[in-house]
């Protein structure tokens, strides 16, 4: 099988039908399968999934287990040579995913690949970045919230980069098995950055591939003004630093998070 697609849903009734339809169209010339993992939606998401004309495997969680754990549930059941993670509030704009799969097949050193993401109005959406350090995290405080984590230049041509967002991420299945899938200590955010870093340490490249275009309609829905989600994002960021940066960097960031960020930026984490 060429491709396994994994979608994690949580109260996604507004977007999920459009997402699944776009996947069916873009993957129609590839031998593919679709897995949907629902994180205990309380809206009409499950009803829409049951009525979907697309053939899909549905995994229903009894609680919201977070993105990393949920996506691993789908990935472990996947049998494709490549696995596509795509957010339910996204729709693939390009007619086919074949160019991306052919590109990765021709370059075995590339294990992870993203595409060009756009906002609902067709404007560019930032979707890749550099591995965060203490210095980069602190100086980016001066930037608008939606730019703090990402590159804001260099979105025109195909090139390697440190990481691409899990909103649209294609990964070789053997790489997932080699690296042990996503780290489930992350509830939300930074699991994609962490996985790309593991791939880099294993000698595998991550690539940005703009010939394939996807619309991502509501990229900041969870984090906007939600103190609970803001705390989870900070928790994930601190865990990333604890796992991947020096002890002193983690200690400094932990201090600043507790005594500055949580006090003055409660609903707006400096991701």
N, C-alpha and C positions, 0 to 999 in steps of 0.2 A: 504494500500500500504506500502511495506517495505521501499522503498528508493526513494527520489527525488534527482536528480543530477542537480546542477546549475553551468554553465560555463559562465564566463564573457569574451567576446572577444573584442579585439581592434587591428586591423591590424594583424590578427593571421593566415593569409593564409598558412604560412609555416608549421604550426603544427596542426591546428584544426581538419583536417580529421583523422589524426592518433589518436588524443585524443578521438574523438567520437567513433571511432572503438574500442578502448581499453575499453571504458566504456560499450559499448554494449556486449563485450565478458565477462567482469568481473562481470557484473550485470545480466547476462542472466538467472540465476536461482533465481533471486529476482524479486518480483513484483515491477517494478520501472518506473519512468518517467524521462524525460530529458528536462530541460529548458536552453536555450541559450539566454543571454542578450548581445546584441552588442552595444558597446559604440561609434557608428558612425565611423565604419571602412571605410577607403578610398581605400583599396586594394580589393582583390578578396574574402575576408572572407564571405560576404553575399552570393555571388554566390556559393561558396562551401557548405555553410549551406543549401541553397535551393535545391541543388542536392544530399544532404546526404540521403542515404537509411534508416537511422535511423529516427524513429518517434520522433520529438522534437517540443517543443513550442518555438517560436522565438519572442523575444521582441527587437524592434529596437529603439534605442534612437537617437534623432536628434542632439545630441552633446555628448561629452565625459563627463559623469556626475560623474566619479570617481568609484572606486571599491566598496566602501561600499554602496552607493546608488544603483548602478546597481545590486549588488548581492542581496540586499533586494527586488528588484523588482521580481527576480526569487523566492526567499525564500517565499515571501508572497503568491505566486501562487502555492506553493508546497503543496502536500497532503500526502507525505510519513511520516512514523513514524520517519525516520531519513533523514537528508539532507546532501548531500556531496557537498562541494565546491571544485572544482578542476580547476587549471589554464589551459588555452588552449594549452600551450606549455609543457604539461605533458602527459604521457601515462602510464596507469596502467599495470605494468609488471605481477603481480600475475594473475592467471587464474580466481580467484573469490574474490569478496568482502564479501562473506558469513561469513568467519571466524570473520571478524571485527564486522559485524552486530550481529552475535550470541554472541560475547564477550560482546558487549554493552548491549544486552538484558539481559544477565545473571548478569550484575552488574549495578543496577539502580542508584548507586551513581556517575557513570561516565556519564557526559553529553556531553563532547567534546573528540574527539579522532583523532589523526594523525597517519600516517604510516611512514615507512622508505622511505625517498627520496634518489634517486641516481642521479648522473650526467650522461651525455650521455655515458661515458665510464664505467659506473658501479661503480664508486667510490662514497663514502658516501657524501651526501649533508647535511649540517647542517640545522636542521628544527625545533628546539625547544629551549627554553631558560627560563631564570628567569625574573620575573617582574623587569623592569629597575628602578634603583634608581639613584640619582645624583652621588653617589660614583662609582657604577658599570659603569655608562655611561662615567665618566671621566677616570677611570683606563683602560678601554677597548680601549682608544685612541691608546695605544701602539700596539694593535693587527692589523693584516691585515684587510682590510675593510670588507671582507666577513665573518669574525669571530666576529665582534664587538657586534652583537646582540644575538648571539646564544651560546648554550652549544657546546663545541667541544669534549666532552667525554660522555660516557653513552648511546650508541646507539644500544646496543645488545639485551637487554631484555625488556619485557613489564613492564612499570612502570608509575606512575603518575609524572607529571611535572607542571610547572607554565602555560606554553602556548605552542601551536604548530602553525606552520605557516598556513595561509589561503590558501597556494598553494594546500594543501590537508587537509581538515578538515571535519570530520563528526560530526554533531550536532543533538541532539534530537529536533524534531520540537516543542514539548511542552516547552522546555527550551527557544527556540527562542521567542515564544509567551510570555513567562513569563518575559524575560529580555528586550523585546522591540527591537529585531533584532540588527543589527550593527549600531553604531553611525555614522550618515552620515556627521558629521562635519569633519571626516577624508576623504580626497580625495584619498590618496594612502599611504599605510604603517601604522602600529600600530593599525589598526582597529581590527586585529586578537588578538593582545596582550590585547587590551582593553576589548574585548568580554570575553576572558578567565578570566580576572580579575573580571569582573562582575559575571561570573559563580562561581568563588572561593568565592566571597563575599556572594553569595546565597547558599553556602554550597555544591556546585557541583564540582566534580573533572574533571581534564583534564588528558588524558592518551596518552602515546606514544605506538604504536602497530606495531612493526617491522615485524611480520609475513606477513603483506601485504606490497608490494614493488611497488613504482611508480617512473618512470624516469621523472625528471624535467629538460628539455633540456636547457633552457635559463633563469636562475633564476634572473640574474642581468641586463637583457636587458634594462629595463627602466632607471635604476639609473646610468649606466656606463657613466660618462663624460657628462651628460646632466644637465646643470645648472638649467633649469626650473624644472626638476623632483627633483633635489637636494633641491631646495627651498621648494617644496611640502613635501618632506620627513622631512625636518627640521620643517616645519609648523606643521605637524602631531605629531612629537615628542614633540614639545613645548605644543601642545594642550593636549597630553597625560599627561604631567607633571602638567599642569594647572588643569586638571580634577582630577588626581589621586595622586599627590604628594603634599608636603607642599608648602606654598606660597614662602618661602625662597629658596627652591630647584628650583622652577620654575623661580624665579628671577635671581638666579645665572646662570642657564643654558641659560636663555634668553640673559643675558649679554655676556656670552662666545660665544653664537651662533652669535650674531651681531658683536662682536669686534675681535673674533679670527677665528671661523670656517668659516664664510662667506668670510672673507678676505684672509685666507690662504688655504682653502680647498673648493673652490667654487664648483667644480664638483664632490666632493667626501665627502658626508655628513658623519659625525661620528655617524651613526645610532646605 
